[in-house]
Amino acid sequence: MRVKLQLVMCSDDGQEEIITDLVTLQKDSQRIEHLGLTLWEAKQLLNTVQQRLLQHQADAFLDACATCPDCDTPLKAKGSHTRTFRTLFGTFKLASPRLFLCPCQRRKTTTFRPMTSLLPESVAPELLLMETKWSSLVSYGLTVDALTDFLPLDVTLDIKTVRHDTLKIAERCEAELGEEQGSFIEGCPRDWGNLPLPDGPITVGIDGGYVRDWEAKKHNFEVIVGKSTLAFTRDKDEETSSSKRFGFVQTVDTKSKRRLYEVLKSQGFQLNQQITFLSDGGDSVRDLQLYMSPEAEHILDWFHLSMKLTVLDQYAKGLVHCDQTLGEEIRDKIERLKWSLWHGNLSKAFYKIDDIESLIYTFEETYPKFKQLLKAVEEFRTYITNNRHLIPNYGERYRHGEAIATGFVE
């Protein structure tokens, strides 16, 4: 079977102007791999259509610029050049002549390039979008592999090009950020009450991690990442949730609160909307979430809290080898401490911490890691004291299906 594909260009009134043969395919129908278009054929077709369409559009634009807009006098050409334009479906060279300006009006220059106004950049916005989107998910190398596998991109697309384009978009986004503010709460309760009915509650999880420095291999730097999840949107027929992510380097970024606010703003956030922040209670992330909303609820991440208890229990396992009865008693108190915190009962929790600390002094001479254990208990007490206002009744929240940990950020 012979398949011939044509591109038909029509004028605005529907009249056919140009008919161009694109590709001619010889297709069999005897085996499964013969059915439909192959990936290579589809890429070839897209590339050819893109080339013909771009050429037609560029010619139409240049024809419109070939006469003076004031007196309709044809403009003379000074020189003929080309512009390279990278798109999702290939890289193409387009004519970019330099024209003399008409002397009928006083002008600052004598020549101009019409294509400069049509192509302020040499890369199509959609290609920049795909490069940036994939680069935010995987490495630059995998981004190149994915794009070239499924799109008829030029073979010159490489890691350096993708990295350059991605960083350029990142710098543009950075430049569009507003000024940093200590507080984003504006107005008064009366103003907030007059706001329209908000969308569903927003849950924001914030976590940090250390990344090894590429140049100074012995050094690490902290990266703060987060995810904002909107439960539902009221103006849509179906109540569907949506999520947005953000990240920054705490020691470098000077607009971290503004960055978080812009993420919330992009989700339609209002000051009368319920919002919950979950974090590990560290100073770097605790200050970030403050003064964002009068309706904000701040919660200490249960995962980080329970992991600190797990560390204490690991030490307690070593105590069992020194004194099994007392060691098991301490482990039991750590388990009870965990349940007190699970139910948000801080008074009992502090009592149990004091009890555990008094018991471990029995092992001061017999347990080799006594100093480390004592330090861990004291640090845990300080951690709970500093974040006591962030500890809710986790069990109640869990039973109601509400978030208690930042695991969804990962």
Secondary structure as a PSIPRED ss2 file (coil, helix, strand):
# PSIPRED VFORMAT (PSIPRED V4.0)

   1 M C   1.000  0.000  0.000
   2 R E   0.000  0.000  1.000
   3 V E   0.000  0.000  1.000
   4 K E   0.000  0.000  1.000
   5 L E   0.000  0.000  1.000
   6 Q E   0.000  0.000  1.000
   7 L E   0.000  0.000  1.000
   8 V E   0.000  0.000  1.000
   9 M E   0.000  0.000  1.000
  10 C E   0.000  0.000  1.000
  11 S C   1.000  0.000  0.000
  12 D C   1.000  0.000  0.000
  13 D C   1.000  0.000  0.000
  14 G C   1.000  0.000  0.000
  15 Q C   1.000  0.000  0.000
  16 E E   0.000  0.000  1.000
  17 E E   0.000  0.000  1.000
  18 I E   0.000  0.000  1.000
  19 I E   0.000  0.000  1.000
  20 T E   0.000  0.000  1.000
  21 D E   0.000  0.000  1.000
  22 L E   0.000  0.000  1.000
  23 V E   0.000  0.000  1.000
  24 T E   0.000  0.000  1.000
  25 L E   0.000  0.000  1.000
  26 Q E   0.000  0.000  1.000
  27 K C   1.000  0.000  0.000
  28 D C   1.000  0.000  0.000
  29 S C   1.000  0.000  0.000
  30 Q C   1.000  0.000  0.000
  31 R C   1.000  0.000  0.000
  32 I H   0.000  1.000  0.000
  33 E H   0.000  1.000  0.000
  34 H H   0.000  1.000  0.000
  35 L C   1.000  0.000  0.000
  36 G C   1.000  0.000  0.000
  37 L C   1.000  0.000  0.000
  38 T C   1.000  0.000  0.000
  39 L H   0.000  1.000  0.000
  40 W H   0.000  1.000  0.000
  41 E H   0.000  1.000  0.000
  42 A H   0.000  1.000  0.000
  43 K H   0.000  1.000  0.000
  44 Q H   0.000  1.000  0.000
  45 L H   0.000  1.000  0.000
  46 L H   0.000  1.000  0.000
  47 N H   0.000  1.000  0.000
  48 T H   0.000  1.000  0.000
  49 V H   0.000  1.000  0.000
  50 Q H   0.000  1.000  0.000
  51 Q H   0.000  1.000  0.000
  52 R H   0.000  1.000  0.000
  53 L H   0.000  1.000  0.000
  54 L H   0.000  1.000  0.000
  55 Q H   0.000  1.000  0.000
  56 H H   0.000  1.000  0.000
  57 Q H   0.000  1.000  0.000
  58 A H   0.000  1.000  0.000
  59 D H   0.000  1.000  0.000
  60 A H   0.000  1.000  0.000
  61 F H   0.000  1.000  0.000
  62 L H   0.000  1.000  0.000
  63 D H   0.000  1.000  0.000
  64 A H   0.000  1.000  0.000
  65 C C   1.000  0.000  0.000
  66 A C   1.000  0.000  0.000
  67 T E   0.000  0.000  1.000
  68 C C   1.000  0.000  0.000
  69 P C   1.000  0.000  0.000
  70 D C   1.000  0.000  0.000
  71 C C   1.000  0.000  0.000
  72 D C   1.000  0.000  0.000
  73 T C   1.000  0.000  0.000
  74 P E   0.000  0.000  1.000
  75 L C   1.000  0.000  0.000
  76 K C   1.000  0.000  0.000
  77 A E   0.000  0.000  1.000
  78 K E   0.000  0.000  1.000
  79 G E   0.000  0.000  1.000
  80 S C   1.000  0.000  0.000
  81 H C   1.000  0.000  0.000
  82 T E   0.000  0.000  1.000
  83 R E   0.000  0.000  1.000
  84 T E   0.000  0.000  1.000
  85 F E   0.000  0.000  1.000
  86 R E   0.000  0.000  1.000
  87 T E   0.000  0.000  1.000
  88 L C   1.000  0.000  0.000
  89 F C   1.000  0.000  0.000
  90 G E   0.000  0.000  1.000
  91 T E   0.000  0.000  1.000
  92 F E   0.000  0.000  1.000
  93 K E   0.000  0.000  1.000
  94 L E   0.000  0.000  1.000
  95 A E   0.000  0.000  1.000
  96 S C   1.000  0.000  0.000
  97 P C   1.000  0.000  0.000
  98 R E   0.000  0.000  1.000
  99 L E   0.000  0.000  1.000
 100 F E   0.000  0.000  1.000
 101 L C   1.000  0.000  0.000
 102 C C   1.000  0.000  0.000
 103 P C   1.000  0.000  0.000
 104 C C   1.000  0.000  0.000
 105 Q C   1.000  0.000  0.000
 106 R C   1.000  0.000  0.000
 107 R C   1.000  0.000  0.000
 108 K C   1.000  0.000  0.000
 109 T C   1.000  0.000  0.000
 110 T C   1.000  0.000  0.000
 111 T E   0.000  0.000  1.000
 112 F E   0.000  0.000  1.000
 113 R C   1.000  0.000  0.000
 114 P H   0.000  1.000  0.000
 115 M H   0.000  1.000  0.000
 116 T H   0.000  1.000  0.000
 117 S H   0.000  1.000  0.000
 118 L H   0.000  1.000  0.000
 119 L C   1.000  0.000  0.000
 120 P C   1.000  0.000  0.000
 121 E C   1.000  0.000  0.000
 122 S C   1.000  0.000  0.000
 123 V E   0.000  0.000  1.000
 124 A C   1.000  0.000  0.000
 125 P H   0.000  1.000  0.000
 126 E H   0.000  1.000  0.000
 127 L H   0.000  1.000  0.000
 128 L H   0.000  1.000  0.000
 129 L H   0.000  1.000  0.000
 130 M H   0.000  1.000  0.000
 131 E H   0.000  1.000  0.000
 132 T H   0.000  1.000  0.000
 133 K H   0.000  1.000  0.000
 134 W H   0.000  1.000  0.000
 135 S H   0.000  1.000  0.000
 136 S C   1.000  0.000  0.000
 137 L C   1.000  0.000  0.000
 138 V C   1.000  0.000  0.000
 139 S C   1.000  0.000  0.000
 140 Y H   0.000  1.000  0.000
 141 G H   0.000  1.000  0.000
 142 L H   0.000  1.000  0.000
 143 T H   0.000  1.000  0.000
 144 V H   0.000  1.000  0.000
 145 D H   0.000  1.000  0.000
 146 A H   0.000  1.000  0.000
 147 L H   0.000  1.000  0.000
 148 T H   0.000  1.000  0.000
 149 D H   0.000  1.000  0.000
 150 F H   0.000  1.000  0.000
 151 L C   1.000  0.000  0.000
 152 P C   1.000  0.000  0.000
 153 L C   1.000  0.000  0.000
 154 D C   1.000  0.000  0.000
 155 V C   1.000  0.000  0.000
 156 T C   1.000  0.000  0.000
 157 L C   1.000  0.000  0.000
 158 D C   1.000  0.000  0.000
 159 I H   0.000  1.000  0.000
 160 K H   0.000  1.000  0.000
 161 T H   0.000  1.000  0.000
 162 V H   0.000  1.000  0.000
 163 R H   0.000  1.000  0.000
 164 H H   0.000  1.000  0.000
 165 D H   0.000  1.000  0.000
 166 T H   0.000  1.000  0.000
 167 L H   0.000  1.000  0.000
 168 K H   0.000  1.000  0.000
 169 I H   0.000  1.000  0.000
 170 A H   0.000  1.000  0.000
 171 E H   0.000  1.000  0.000
 172 R H   0.000  1.000  0.000
 173 C H   0.000  1.000  0.000
 174 E H   0.000  1.000  0.000
 175 A H   0.000  1.000  0.000
 176 E H   0.000  1.000  0.000
 177 L C   1.000  0.000  0.000
 178 G C   1.000  0.000  0.000
 179 E C   1.000  0.000  0.000
 180 E C   1.000  0.000  0.000
 181 Q C   1.000  0.000  0.000
 182 G C   1.000  0.000  0.000
 183 S C   1.000  0.000  0.000
 184 F C   1.000  0.000  0.000
 185 I C   1.000  0.000  0.000
 186 E C   1.000  0.000  0.000
 187 G C   1.000  0.000  0.000
 188 C C   1.000  0.000  0.000
 189 P H   0.000  1.000  0.000
 190 R H   0.000  1.000  0.000
 191 D H   0.000  1.000  0.000
 192 W H   0.000  1.000  0.000
 193 G H   0.000  1.000  0.000
 194 N C   1.000  0.000  0.000
 195 L C   1.000  0.000  0.000
 196 P C   1.000  0.000  0.000
 197 L C   1.000  0.000  0.000
 198 P C   1.000  0.000  0.000
 199 D C   1.000  0.000  0.000
 200 G C   1.000  0.000  0.000
 201 P C   1.000  0.000  0.000
 202 I E   0.000  0.000  1.000
 203 T E   0.000  0.000  1.000
 204 V E   0.000  0.000  1.000
 205 G E   0.000  0.000  1.000
 206 I E   0.000  0.000  1.000
 207 D E   0.000  0.000  1.000
 208 G E   0.000  0.000  1.000
 209 G E   0.000  0.000  1.000
 210 Y E   0.000  0.000  1.000
 211 V E   0.000  0.000  1.000
 212 R E   0.000  0.000  1.000
 213 D C   1.000  0.000  0.000
 214 W C   1.000  0.000  0.000
 215 E C   1.000  0.000  0.000
 216 A C   1.000  0.000  0.000
 217 K C   1.000  0.000  0.000
 218 K C   1.000  0.000  0.000
 219 H C   1.000  0.000  0.000
 220 N E   0.000  0.000  1.000
 221 F E   0.000  0.000  1.000
 222 E E   0.000  0.000  1.000
 223 V E   0.000  0.000  1.000
 224 I E   0.000  0.000  1.000
 225 V E   0.000  0.000  1.000
 226 G E   0.000  0.000  1.000
 227 K E   0.000  0.000  1.000
 228 S E   0.000  0.000  1.000
 229 T E   0.000  0.000  1.000
 230 L E   0.000  0.000  1.000
 231 A C   1.000  0.000  0.000
 232 F C   1.000  0.000  0.000
 233 T C   1.000  0.000  0.000
 234 R C   1.000  0.000  0.000
 235 D C   1.000  0.000  0.000
 236 K C   1.000  0.000  0.000
 237 D C   1.000  0.000  0.000
 238 E C   1.000  0.000  0.000
 239 E C   1.000  0.000  0.000
 240 T C   1.000  0.000  0.000
 241 S C   1.000  0.000  0.000
 242 S E   0.000  0.000  1.000
 243 S E   0.000  0.000  1.000
 244 K E   0.000  0.000  1.000
 245 R E   0.000  0.000  1.000
 246 F E   0.000  0.000  1.000
 247 G E   0.000  0.000  1.000
 248 F E   0.000  0.000  1.000
 249 V E   0.000  0.000  1.000
 250 Q C   1.000  0.000  0.000
 251 T C   1.000  0.000  0.000
 252 V C   1.000  0.000  0.000
 253 D C   1.000  0.000  0.000
 254 T C   1.000  0.000  0.000
 255 K C   1.000  0.000  0.000
 256 S H   0.000  1.000  0.000
 257 K H   0.000  1.000  0.000
 258 R H   0.000  1.000  0.000
 259 R H   0.000  1.000  0.000
 260 L H   0.000  1.000  0.000
 261 Y H   0.000  1.000  0.000
 262 E H   0.000  1.000  0.000
 263 V H   0.000  1.000  0.000
 264 L H   0.000  1.000  0.000
 265 K H   0.000  1.000  0.000
 266 S H   0.000  1.000  0.000
 267 Q C   1.000  0.000  0.000
 268 G C   1.000  0.000  0.000
 269 F C   1.000  0.000  0.000
 270 Q C   1.000  0.000  0.000
 271 L C   1.000  0.000  0.000
 272 N C   1.000  0.000  0.000
 273 Q C   1.000  0.000  0.000
 274 Q C   1.000  0.000  0.000
 275 I E   0.000  0.000  1.000
 276 T E   0.000  0.000  1.000
 277 F E   0.000  0.000  1.000
 278 L E   0.000  0.000  1.000
 279 S E   0.000  0.000  1.000
 280 D C   1.000  0.000  0.000
 281 G C   1.000  0.000  0.000
 282 G C   1.000  0.000  0.000
 283 D H   0.000  1.000  0.000
 284 S H   0.000  1.000  0.000
 285 V H   0.000  1.000  0.000
 286 R H   0.000  1.000  0.000
 287 D C   1.000  0.000  0.000
 288 L C   1.000  0.000  0.000
 289 Q C   1.000  0.000  0.000
 290 L C   1.000  0.000  0.000
 291 Y C   1.000  0.000  0.000
 292 M C   1.000  0.000  0.000
 293 S C   1.000  0.000  0.000
 294 P C   1.000  0.000  0.000
 295 E C   1.000  0.000  0.000
 296 A E   0.000  0.000  1.000
 297 E E   0.000  0.000  1.000
 298 H E   0.000  0.000  1.000
 299 I E   0.000  0.000  1.000
 300 L E   0.000  0.000  1.000
 301 D C   1.000  0.000  0.000
 302 W H   0.000  1.000  0.000
 303 F H   0.000  1.000  0.000
 304 H H   0.000  1.000  0.000
 305 L H   0.000  1.000  0.000
 306 S H   0.000  1.000  0.000
 307 M H   0.000  1.000  0.000
 308 K H   0.000  1.000  0.000
 309 L H   0.000  1.000  0.000
 310 T H   0.000  1.000  0.000
 311 V H   0.000  1.000  0.000
 312 L H   0.000  1.000  0.000
 313 D H   0.000  1.000  0.000
 314 Q H   0.000  1.000  0.000
 315 Y H   0.000  1.000  0.000
 316 A H   0.000  1.000  0.000
 317 K H   0.000  1.000  0.000
 318 G H   0.000  1.000  0.000
 319 L H   0.000  1.000  0.000
 320 V H   0.000  1.000  0.000
 321 H H   0.000  1.000  0.000
 322 C H   0.000  1.000  0.000
 323 D C   1.000  0.000  0.000
 324 Q H   0.000  1.000  0.000
 325 T H   0.000  1.000  0.000
 326 L H   0.000  1.000  0.000
 327 G H   0.000  1.000  0.000
 328 E H   0.000  1.000  0.000
 329 E H   0.000  1.000  0.000
 330 I H   0.000  1.000  0.000
 331 R H   0.000  1.000  0.000
 332 D H   0.000  1.000  0.000
 333 K H   0.000  1.000  0.000
 334 I H   0.000  1.000  0.000
 335 E H   0.000  1.000  0.000
 336 R H   0.000  1.000  0.000
 337 L H   0.000  1.000  0.000
 338 K H   0.000  1.000  0.000
 339 W H   0.000  1.000  0.000
 340 S H   0.000  1.000  0.000
 341 L H   0.000  1.000  0.000
 342 W H   0.000  1.000  0.000
 343 H C   1.000  0.000  0.000
 344 G C   1.000  0.000  0.000
 345 N C   1.000  0.000  0.000
 346 L H   0.000  1.000  0.000
 347 S H   0.000  1.000  0.000
 348 K H   0.000  1.000  0.000
 349 A H   0.000  1.000  0.000
 350 F H   0.000  1.000  0.000
 351 Y H   0.000  1.000  0.000
 352 K H   0.000  1.000  0.000
 353 I H   0.000  1.000  0.000
 354 D H   0.000  1.000  0.000
 355 D H   0.000  1.000  0.000
 356 I H   0.000  1.000  0.000
 357 E H   0.000  1.000  0.000
 358 S H   0.000  1.000  0.000
 359 L H   0.000  1.000  0.000
 360 I H   0.000  1.000  0.000
 361 Y H   0.000  1.000  0.000
 362 T H   0.000  1.000  0.000
 363 F H   0.000  1.000  0.000
 364 E C   1.000  0.000  0.000
 365 E C   1.000  0.000  0.000
 366 T C   1.000  0.000  0.000
 367 Y C   1.000  0.000  0.000
 368 P C   1.000  0.000  0.000
 369 K C   1.000  0.000  0.000
 370 F H   0.000  1.000  0.000
 371 K H   0.000  1.000  0.000
 372 Q H   0.000  1.000  0.000
 373 L H   0.000  1.000  0.000
 374 L H   0.000  1.000  0.000
 375 K H   0.000  1.000  0.000
 376 A H   0.000  1.000  0.000
 377 V H   0.000  1.000  0.000
 378 E H   0.000  1.000  0.000
 379 E H   0.000  1.000  0.000
 380 F H   0.000  1.000  0.000
 381 R H   0.000  1.000  0.000
 382 T H   0.000  1.000  0.000
 383 Y H   0.000  1.000  0.000
 384 I H   0.000  1.000  0.000
 385 T H   0.000  1.000  0.000
 386 N H   0.000  1.000  0.000
 387 N C   1.000  0.000  0.000
 388 R H   0.000  1.000  0.000
 389 H H   0.000  1.000  0.000
 390 L H   0.000  1.000  0.000
 391 I C   1.000  0.000  0.000
 392 P C   1.000  0.000  0.000
 393 N C   1.000  0.000  0.000
 394 Y H   0.000  1.000  0.000
 395 G H   0.000  1.000  0.000
 396 E H   0.000  1.000  0.000
 397 R H   0.000  1.000  0.000
 398 Y H   0.000  1.000  0.000
 399 R H   0.000  1.000  0.000
 400 H C   1.000  0.000  0.000
 401 G C   1.000  0.000  0.000
 402 E C   1.000  0.000  0.000
 403 A C   1.000  0.000  0.000
 404 I C   1.000  0.000  0.000
 405 A C   1.000  0.000  0.000
 406 T C   1.000  0.000  0.000
 407 G H   0.000  1.000  0.000
 408 F H   0.000  1.000  0.000
 409 V H   0.000  1.000  0.000
 410 E C   1.000  0.000  0.000
